[in-house]
Amino acid sequence: MNPSESAQIGQDIYALIKTLYPICRSITGDGVRNTLSILQQQFPLNIREVASGTQVFDWVVPKEWNIRDAYIKNKRGERVVDFQQHNLHVVSYSLPVHKTLPLAEVKPHIYSLPQQPEWIPYKTTYYNENWGFCMAHNEFAELIDEEYEVCIDSTLADGSLTYGEWLIQGDTDEEVVLFSHLCHPSLCNDNLSGIAVVIFLAKYLQQRTNRYSYRVIFAPGTIGSITWLSENQNHLDRIKHGLVIALVGDRGAFTYKKSRRGDTEIDRVANHVLRAHSASASIVDFTPYGYDERQFCSPGINLPVGRLTRTPNGCYPEYHTSADDLDFVTPQSLAESLALCLQIIDVLEWNRRFLNTNPMCEPQLGKRGLYRNTGGANIEQREFALLWALNLSDGENSVLDIAERSGIAFDVIHAAACDLERCGLLKFLP
């Protein structure tokens, strides 16, 4: 992408985030369906419904939660907490409640952040039936000792868990999984940024010819990936690489978290691309904590799936608060994240092995138009790349192997290998 294209795509990604921002999402319910319906306008998705009570490995698909309204009113009928103003005001999966209580009985059901007194926290009670509200600590401190009407107009009943997926068929049936969680309410970086970047990444992939097939999955965090893996466990051998993409809209440096195996091709590719992109990029080892990479990398599944973020979860103050809003993410960061994802995929696509067809000493490159006409002390990088590609194309080394050993950028080695293939000096190995 040139600068003008990058600027426009960043604005387009941001516009999608802005459209999705007001929707109250959770791990089930109409908020997820509404989100997927909007995504379908951008990119084809198959919507799957998995009934409540379905056994998925050690878990059970929960009851479906929906909410219409919620508030806390003082004695004057004023809403001191109002779900209509911000959907973080309600603890996700709160049971329905409507009663009048003294402040002392309301307080245990209110969450705030004393250290960040102007922000609303994000809280959930998915697997522990309860109810609650969240509010800015400054406003919480102003509540006076009187009775309050508390109302959460919600339902928790048998329904289903909803996720969306689409397969972009490539030249082979080997798959690359692109996963993004969509269960969070009005939080822009976590994870509207991941959802929107993956949608635009998929749109790019849909428009071109690819060696791999790409499976795009949007599902609730944890229970969504567990459900998908349970439903598809007989086909997991098709997955050759994978990326969980989240938190890619903030201004922080990129962080790649390795797969459980730690030395898979996607781990090496991401390391190569991030190191070339910026000295401030980080590569971290796998831990069984974080997002859905831990399900794809659980010991019984152990797929080559890593995670790409900017600032990781829990490592910025705005994380899981109302400050993760439309001002926290930027079009520039979103466009840069999309470009980096495309670079990772391009390396995966082009990371092939070649065989030198003329291995008895160096072939004469000059007569093939591949070498400079006059000799000298300095060798240009392109010519260095030609020599490395010729020397290491023994059928065992991939383009990435050659790039890592030579210290020359992957795209330079790849271009050299393609030039040599066109001249008949290298042969591509399937």
N, C-alpha and C positions, 0 to 999 in steps of 0.2 A: 504494500500500500504506500502510495506517495503521501506527502503531508496533507494535501487537501482531502484525499480519500480518507485518511486516518481521522482527520477532524470531523468529517461528516459521519463516519461510522461510529465515532464516539458519541456524537449527539444522538444518533439513532438508537444506540444501546441505552443511553441515559433516558431517552423518551419512553422506551419500553419499561424501564424501572419506575419511572414516574407514573405510568398507567397502572402498574401492579401494586404500587406502594400502599394505597388505602385499604386493600383487601385484608380481612382478618383470616389468616390461614392457621391451620393446626395440623396435627398428624392425620386427621380425617375431616370430612365435612365439605360443605358447599364452598368454603373459601378455597380449598384445593381445586375443586371442580371449576370454579370461576377462573382461577389462575390458568389452569390447563386449557380452558376454552379460549382465553386470550392468546395463549401461546400457539394454539392451533391456527390462529389467523396469520401467524408469522411462518409456521412450519408444520408440515403434516405430522400428527401424532395419533397413535392408537391409545385410547383411554381404557384402562383396565380397572375393574372393580373386584375386590376380594372381600367376601362376606365376613362380617364380624363373627368371631368364634372359630375361624379357620386356624388350624394348627400350622404354624410355620417354624419348623425346628423346635426350639425350646419355648417359643413365644406363641401367643394367641392374638390374632387380629382383634383390636379392641372395639368396643362400641363406638359408634359414630357420634361426634360432638358438633353441635351447631349453636350459634348464639345470635340473638336478634337485638338485644339491648342490655344495658347494665348501668347502674348508677348507685351512688350514695347521696341521699338528700338530707339536708339539715332541717330543723323545725320550721324554717321559713319556706320550705319547698325548693330550695336552691340545690342544684346538683354540684356537690363539692368534688365528686369524682364522676366522670361522664365517659362511658364507652364510645359515645358518638363523636367525642372530640379526639380520642386516640384509643386505638384498640389494645394497646399495651396496658390500659387501665384495669383490665380483667386478667386474672390468672387463667392461662389457657387450660381448658378442660374442666373449668369450674362447674360444679353441680348447680342446678337451679335453686334459687333462694329468694324469698320475699318476706321480710319481717322487719319489725322495728326493734332496735336494740340500743342499750346505752353505749356510750363511747368505749367503756372498759371492755365490752364484749365484741365490739367491732375491731378494736385495735389489733388483736391477735391475727386477724384476717387481712391486715394491710401490710404491704411490703414497700419499703422505700430505701433510699441510698444516702445515709447521712454524709458520706464522704463525697457524694456528687448530688448535692441537695436540689438542683434544678432539673434533674433527669428522672424519667420514669423507668423503673427496672422492668425486665422481661422475665416472667416466672411461669412455670407450668406445674400441673399436677396430674400428669397423664395416667399414672398407674397407682394413684392414691386418691381415692374419691374424696374431694374436699372442695372448698370454694374460697375465693380470695380476690383482693383488689391490689393494684399497684398505683402509687402516686409519687409525685415529687416530694422530697422530704420537707422542703420549705412549706408546702401546703399542708402536709401531714402535721407539722408542728403547730399550725394555726387552728386545728380542730379544737373546738371548745367542748366542755363536758356537758353534753346534752344527749338526747336520744336522736338516732338517725334511722331513716328508712333505707334499708339495703335491698337491692333488687338485682338479680342476675337472671335474665330471661333466656335460658339456654335449655338444650335437650341433650340427653345422653342415652342413646337407645341403639338397638341393633340396626346396623346399616352396612357400611363397607369402608374399606380403605381404597383410595384412588391413586393411581399413578399413571404416567404417560411414557410411552416409549416409541421409538421408530428406528428401523434398520435402513441405513443407507448402503445398498448393496455395492460391493466392490468387485474387482476382478477375481478375488478369492473369497471363500467363506470364512477365512480367519478374521476374527473381530477385534476391534478396539472399542472398549466401553468408555463413554463419556457420561459421567454421573453428576447430578447436581441436586441437592436437597431443596425441597420447596415447602417445608412445613412451618416456617417462621412467619409471623405477622409482619407488621410495618417496620422491618429492619432492612435497610438498603444494602449494606455490605454483606450482611449475613441473612439471607443469601440471595437477594434479588440480583446482586452483581453476578454471581455464578450462573444463575438461571439465564439471565439476559445474554451473557457472553457465550454460553453454550448454544443458545438458540442461533446467534449470528455465526458461530463457528459451524454449526450444522448446515446453515444456509450456504456457506461457502463450499463445504464438502459435497453438498447435494448437486452443486453446479459443475463439478469437475469429475474426471475419471480417477479412481483411487485403486491402489493395489489391495488395501484392506477394506473390509466392510466395517461400518461405524454404527454402533448401537448407542443411541442417545436415550438416557433414562432420567426422568424427573420424578422423584418419589420422596415421601416424607423421610426425615432422618431416622436412622436406626431401624425402626419397625418397617419402613418402606424398603430399604435395601435387603433386610432379612426376608421380607415377603417375596421380593423379586428373586432372590437367590434360591429360596425354597421352591418357587414355582418353576425355576429354570435349571435346577441342579443337574438334570440329565444332558444339558447342552453346554455346560461350563467349559468343556474342553476346547470349544471354538474360540475362547477369549485368549488372545495372545498378548494384549497390552491393555492398560486402562488408566484413566485419570479421573479422580474426584476433584471437581473444580468448585471452589468456594472462596469468598472473601477476596475478590479480585478488583474491587472498585476504589479502595482507599489509596493513599499516596505512598504507602510503605514499599520497601523493596520486596522482591519476589522471594518466596520460600517454597522449596520442594521437599516433601516428606517421602522418603523412600518406601517401597513396598516391604513387606515382612521379610522377603528373601534378601533384599538389599543390593543385589547385583544383577537384576534383570535388565533387559534391553531398555525398557522405559526409564529405569533408574539412571542408566548410563546416558541415554539421550537427553533427559531433563538436566542432568548435571552438565553436560557439554553445552547445551543451549543457554542455561542460566549463567554459567561462568563466562561465556562469550558475551552475554547481554550486559552484565554489570558486575563489578567487583563487590558490590554490596549484597548481591543475591546470596541466599543461604540454602544449603543442602543439609537436611537433618535426618537422622536415623528413624526408623519405624518405632512407634510406641503404640500399645493397644488402647490408646485414648485419642479422641479427636472426633472426626466425622466418619463417613461411611466406608472409608478405606479400611477401617478395622474389621468390618464385616467381610469385605472382599478378601481380606488378608487373614481371616480367622484360620486356625490350624487345619481344620478339615477341608477348607476351600483353597486358601493359600494362592490366590491368583496374583499375577504381576500387575498390581494396581497401586499407583502412587497418588499423592495429593498435591495439587498446586494451589497456593494462596499467595496473597501479598502478606500483610501482617497476620500471623497465625491467630487462631481463636484464643481469647483470653489475654492477648498480649497488647491490647490497646484499650484505653479507658472507656471508649464509647461502646465497647462490645456488650451486647445484650441490654442495651438501654435505648431510650428514645433519642439519644444523640446520634445514633446510627441512622441518620435521616438523609434527605436528598442533598443536604449540604456536605455530607461526609464523603460521598463518592463523587468522582469527577469524570467527565467525558474523556479527558486525556488518559487517565488511568485505565478506564475500561477499554479504550482503543488499544493501548499498549498491551493489556492482558490478552486481548483477542489476537494481536499480532504474535505474541510469544507462544500462545497455544498453537497457532498455525505453524510456527517454526518447529515446534516439537513434533507435530504431525508430519511435516515435510521431511524431517530427518528420519522418522519411522518409515515413511513411504520410500525414501531413497536409499535407505541403509541396506544396500545389496552387496553381494560378493561377485568379484570378477576373476577371470583367469587370464593370465598373460599368455597370449598365443605365440609370442616370439621371445622365449625366456633365455635364450642363449646369448648372454651379454646384453648390453643396452641396444635397442634398435635405433636406427638413425632417425631422429625426430625432425631434423632440418629439412630433409627431402619430402617430408609429409606436411610441411608448413606449420609445424608445432614448436619450432625452436627459433631463436633469434638468429639473424644472419651473420652477426659478428660476435666473436668470443670476447670474454672479459672476466674481470675478477668477481663481479657481483652477479648473482643468479636471481632472477625475478621469482617472486613467490609462485606464480603460475607454473613456471618451468620446474621449480622445486617440487610442486604438487604432482606434475607429470612423472617425475622420477620416482617419487614415493609411491604413486599409484602403480607404476610398472613393477617396482621392486617387490611390493607386498601383495600384489594380486596373484596369489598362489592358490586361489580357491578356498583358502581357510579364513582370510581376513576380510572383514566387511569394510565399507567406506568409513564407518565410525571407528573401527580399529585403526585404520590408517591415519585418520585425523587425530586421534588421541596420541598415537605414537610419534607422529611427525610434528605435532603442535600447530598444525595448519588448520584453519577453520573448515568445518565439514563441507560447507557449500563450495569452497575452493577445490577440495579434493574431489567432490562429486562432479564438478564441472570438468575437471581434468580427466576423470575416468570416462565421462561421456565423450569427450574429444577423442580419447584413445580408442574407445569402442567404435566410433564412427570411422576411424582410420583402420580398423581391423586388428589393432594391437591388443585389445582386451575383448574378452567374450563374457557377457553377462551370464551368471549361473542362476537358475531359478531357485 
